Amino acid sequence: MTQLMTNGNQTMMAEFLFSMFPHLHEGGLLFFIPLLLIYGFIITGNLVIFIVIQVDIALHTPMYFFISVLSFLEIWYTTTTIPKMLSNLVSEQKTISLAGCLMQMYFFHSLGITEGCVLTAMAIDRYIAICNPLRYPTIMTPKFCIQLMAGSCLCGFLLVLPEIAWIATLPFCGSNQIHQIFCDFTPVLSLACTDTSLVVIVDAIHAVEILASFLVIALSYIRIIMVILGMPSAEGRHKVFSTCAAHLAVFLLFFGSVAIMYLRFSATYSVFWDTVIAVTFVILAPFLNPIIYSLRNKDMKDAVGRLFHYKKRAGGAGG
C-alpha cells in the first residue's frame, strides 16, 4: 500500500514503488537465484582479494594497495543495491521509503565516484611505474598512497551530498513508480511535482568529474602503451602489458557504462536499455572485477595459492 504524507495542501509520497521487478509467480525466482549467486561471488571474490593482499607481504605495493581498496569498495558498492533487488524479486511489497531511497542514492553514487577516483589513482601509479621507474619508489610512498585513497573517499562522499540534500527538499506528489532497478537521480527526479531544471547544472558537474577522470586515465594509458611498444624485450612487453590490460579492462567497463548512463543530458533511452546499462555497472562490472584481477594476474594467483596452502598446512599441523 502506498504511504502518503500531508504537507500543507499537498499530499506527498512517503515511499516509492519499483515497477521493473516481476512478481514471484511471474518468474521472480528465476532472476532471484542467479542474482543471489552473482552477489555471493562478488562478495567472496572481492573479500578474498582484499584479505590476500593484506596478509601477503609480497603484494604490499602501491598497485595492489589500490586493488585492495577497489575490492573493498566493490563489496559495499554492490551491497547498496543488490540486496534490495533480491528482496524486490521475492517480496510482494516492491517499495522503498523516501529516506531509504535517498540513502541508497547517496551511498551508491558516493562509492561509485570513489571507485572512479581510485581507478584514476591506479592509472597514475602505473604511469609513474612504467614511464618514470627510477623515481617511482620516491613518489609512490605508502604515505602518498594513503593520501590518494583518503582524497578519493573525501571526493566521493562530499560531491554527492549537496544533490541528495536538494532532492530531500523536493515534493513528490504524483506517480510513485520508479522505472529502474534501483533509486537513481533521473528516475526519482522525474517523479517530483516541482521544477527540477537545476538538475542540468548538477549533470554538468558530474560530466566534468567523469570526463576529468577519463582524460587522466586515457592519457596515462596512451603514454604507457607508447613506452611498452618501445621496449626491446618481447617478454618484458608481454609482462607489463598483461598487468596494464587488466586495469584497462576494468577502466573501460566501469567508465564506459557510467558515461553512457550519465553523460547524456537531455537524451533518453527506452526503459529496457536504461535497465541493461544499469545492470552493466551495478552487477556485471563488479562480477567481472575479481575474475580480471585474480585469474588474469599471476602474482595474485600465486598469493591465493600460498594463503590456502598455508591454511592447509596449519590445519594439518593442528590435527
C-alpha positions in Angstrom: 0.0 0.0 0.0 1.3 3.4 -0.9 2.0 5.6 2.1 1.3 9.4 1.9 2.4 12.4 3.9 0.4 15.6 4.1 2.4 18.9 3.8 0.0 21.9 3.9 -2.4 21.5 1.0 -0.1 18.9 -0.8 -0.2 15.2 -0.4 3.3 13.8 -0.8 4.7 10.3 -1.3 6.4 8.7 1.6 7.6 5.7 -0.4 8.3 4.7 -4.0 7.4 1.5 -5.9 9.9 -0.3 -8.2 7.9 -1.2 -11.3 10.7 -3.1 -13.1 10.6 -6.2 -11.0 8.4 -9.2 -11.9 6.2 -10.8 -9.2 7.2 -14.2 -7.8 4.5 -16.0 -9.8 5.7 -14.2 -12.9 9.2 -15.6 -12.8 10.8 -13.5 -10.0 12.5 -16.6 -8.6 14.2 -17.3 -11.9 16.0 -14.0 -11.6 16.5 -14.3 -7.8 18.6 -17.4 -7.8 21.2 -16.2 -10.4 21.4 -12.8 -8.8 21.9 -14.3 -5.4 24.8 -16.5 -6.8 26.3 -13.5 -8.6 26.1 -11.4 -5.4 27.7 -14.2 -3.4 30.5 -14.5 -5.9 31.1 -10.7 -5.9 31.4 -10.6 -2.1 33.5 -13.7 -1.8 35.8 -12.8 -4.7 36.5 -9.3 -3.6 36.9 -10.3 0.0 39.5 -13.0 -0.9 41.4 -10.4 -3.0 41.3 -7.9 -0.1 42.4 -10.4 2.5 45.2 -11.9 0.3 46.7 -8.5 -0.4 46.6 -7.6 3.3 48.3 -10.8 4.6 50.8 -11.5 1.7 53.8 -9.3 2.2 54.8 -9.8 -1.5 51.7 -7.8 -2.5 52.4 -4.8 -0.3 53.0 -2.5 -3.2 51.1 0.6 -4.3 49.4 -1.2 -7.2 48.0 -4.0 -5.0 47.1 -1.5 -2.3 44.8 0.3 -4.8 43.4 -3.1 -6.0 42.6 -4.0 -2.4 40.8 -0.6 -1.9 38.9 -1.1 -5.1 37.8 -4.6 -3.9 36.7 -3.3 -0.5 34.7 -0.5 -2.2 33.1 -3.1 -4.6 31.7 -5.1 -1.7 29.8 -2.0 -0.3 29.0 -0.6 -3.8 27.0 -3.8 -4.7 25.6 -4.0 -1.2 23.8 -0.7 -1.6 21.7 -2.1 -4.4 21.7 -5.9 -4.9 20.2 -6.9 -1.5 17.2 -4.6 -2.2 16.9 -6.1 -5.7 16.8 -9.6 -4.2 14.2 -8.5 -1.8 12.1 -7.0 -4.6 12.2 -10.2 -6.6 10.6 -12.3 -3.9 8.5 -9.8 -2.0 5.0 -8.6 -2.8 5.9 -5.2 -1.4 8.4 -3.8 -4.0 8.7 -0.5 -2.3 11.3 1.7 -0.7 10.8 4.6 1.7 11.8 8.1 0.7 14.6 8.1 3.3 15.7 4.7 2.1 15.8 5.9 -1.5 17.9 8.9 -0.6 20.3 6.8 1.4 20.6 4.3 -1.5 21.3 7.1 -4.0 23.9 8.7 -1.7 25.9 5.6 -0.9 25.7 4.2 -4.4 27.0 7.4 -6.1 29.5 8.2 -3.3 31.1 4.7 -3.6 30.9 4.9 -7.4 32.7 8.3 -7.5 35.3 7.0 -5.0 35.9 4.0 -7.3 36.4 6.3 -10.2 38.9 8.3 -8.3 40.7 5.1 -7.2 40.9 3.9 -10.8 42.4 7.3 -11.7 45.0 6.9 -8.9 45.8 3.4 -10.3 46.4 4.8 -13.7 48.7 7.4 -12.3 50.5 4.7 -10.3 51.1 2.6 -13.5 52.1 5.7 -15.5 54.9 6.5 -13.0 56.0 2.9 -12.6 56.4 2.4 -16.3 57.2 5.8 -17.7 59.4 7.0 -14.8 60.6 3.9 -12.9 63.6 5.4 -11.3 61.5 8.0 -9.4 58.7 5.5 -8.6 59.8 4.5 -5.1 60.3 8.1 -4.0 56.9 9.3 -5.5 54.6 6.4 -4.7 55.4 6.2 -1.0 52.9 4.5 1.4 52.0 7.9 2.8 51.2 9.3 -0.6 49.1 6.2 -1.5 47.1 6.7 1.7 46.6 10.4 0.9 45.3 9.4 -2.6 42.9 6.9 -1.0 41.7 9.5 1.6 41.3 12.1 -1.2 39.3 9.7 -3.3 36.9 8.9 -0.4 36.6 12.6 0.5 35.8 13.5 -3.1 33.2 10.7 -3.4 31.4 11.2 -0.2 31.3 15.1 -0.3 30.4 15.7 -4.0 27.1 13.9 -3.9 25.9 15.4 -0.6 24.5 18.7 -2.0 22.5 16.9 -4.6 21.0 14.5 -2.1 20.2 17.4 0.3 18.4 19.2 -2.6 16.4 16.2 -3.6 15.3 15.7 0.0 13.6 19.1 -0.1 11.5 18.3 -3.2 7.8 17.4 -3.0 6.8 14.0 -4.6 3.1 14.1 -5.1 2.4 12.4 -8.5 3.1 8.8 -9.5 5.3 6.9 -7.1 6.6 4.3 -9.7 10.4 4.2 -10.2 11.2 2.8 -13.7 14.6 1.5 -12.8 16.1 -1.4 -10.7 17.4 0.9 -8.0 16.9 4.5 -6.9 18.8 6.9 -9.2 18.7 10.6 -9.8 16.8 10.8 -13.1 14.0 8.3 -12.3 13.5 9.8 -8.9 13.6 13.5 -10.1 11.0 12.6 -12.8 8.5 12.0 -10.0 8.9 15.4 -8.4 5.9 17.7 -8.7 8.1 20.9 -9.0 10.7 22.4 -11.3 13.8 20.3 -11.4 15.7 22.2 -14.1 18.5 22.8 -11.7 19.5 19.2 -12.4 21.1 20.4 -15.7 23.8 22.2 -13.6 24.2 19.0 -11.5 24.6 16.9 -14.7 27.2 19.3 -15.9 29.2 19.0 -12.7 29.0 15.2 -12.9 30.1 15.3 -16.6 33.2 17.3 -15.6 34.0 14.8 -12.9 33.6 11.8 -15.2 35.5 13.4 -18.2 38.3 14.6 -16.0 38.9 11.1 -14.6 38.5 9.6 -18.1 41.0 12.1 -19.6 43.7 11.4 -16.9 43.3 7.7 -17.3 43.2 7.7 -21.1 46.3 10.0 -21.4 48.2 7.8 -18.8 47.5 4.6 -20.7 48.2 6.1 -24.1 51.7 7.1 -22.8 52.1 3.7 -21.1 51.3 1.8 -24.4 53.8 4.0 -26.3 56.5 3.1 -23.7 55.6 -0.6 -23.8 55.8 -0.7 -27.6 59.3 0.8 -27.4 60.6 -1.9 -25.0 63.3 -4.1 -26.7 62.4 -7.3 -24.9 59.2 -9.2 -26.1 59.0 -10.9 -22.7 59.1 -7.5 -20.9 56.5 -6.1 -23.2 54.2 -9.0 -22.6 54.6 -8.9 -18.8 53.9 -5.2 -18.5 51.1 -5.2 -21.0 49.3 -8.1 -19.3 49.3 -6.1 -16.0 48.0 -2.9 -17.6 45.5 -4.8 -19.8 43.6 -5.9 -16.6 43.4 -2.3 -15.4 42.4 -1.1 -18.8 39.6 -3.7 -19.0 38.2 -2.6 -15.6 38.5 1.1 -16.6 36.7 0.6 -19.9 33.9 -1.5 -18.4 33.3 1.0 -15.5 33.7 4.3 -17.3 32.1 3.0 -20.5 28.8 2.1 -18.8 28.9 5.1 -16.5 29.5 7.5 -19.4 26.6 6.0 -21.4 24.3 6.3 -18.4 25.2 9.7 -17.1 26.7 11.7 -20.0 23.5 12.0 -22.0 21.9 15.2 -20.7 18.6 15.5 -22.5 18.9 12.3 -24.5 16.6 9.5 -23.4 16.8 5.7 -23.7 14.0 3.2 -23.6 13.3 1.6 -20.1 14.8 -1.6 -21.5 18.2 0.0 -22.4 18.2 2.0 -19.2 17.9 -1.3 -17.3 20.6 -3.0 -19.4 23.1 -0.2 -18.9 22.3 -0.1 -15.1 22.8 -3.9 -14.9 26.2 -3.5 -16.6 27.8 -1.2 -14.0 25.7 -2.3 -11.0 26.1 -6.1 -11.4 28.3 -7.1 -14.4 31.3 -4.8 -13.7 31.6 -5.9 -10.0 31.2 -9.5 -11.1 34.0 -9.4 -13.6 36.5 -7.4 -11.5 37.6 -10.3 -9.2 38.0 -12.5 -12.3 40.1 -9.9 -14.1 42.3 -9.2 -11.1 42.8 -12.8 -10.0 42.6 -15.2 -12.9 44.5 -12.8 -15.2 47.1 -12.0 -12.6 50.0 -14.4 -11.9 51.1 -12.7 -8.7 47.5 -12.8 -7.3 47.1 -16.4 -8.2 50.4 -17.3 -6.5 49.4 -15.4 -3.4 46.0 -17.1 -3.2 47.8 -20.4 -3.6 50.2 -19.6 -0.8 47.4 -18.5 1.5 45.3 -21.6 1.1 48.4 -23.9 1.2 49.5 -22.3 4.4 46.0 -22.8 5.9 46.0 -26.4 4.8 49.4 -27.0 6.4 48.4 -25.2 9.6 45.2 -27.3 9.7 47.3 -30.5 9.2 49.7 -29.5 11.9 46.9 -28.7 14.3 45.4 -32.1 13.7 
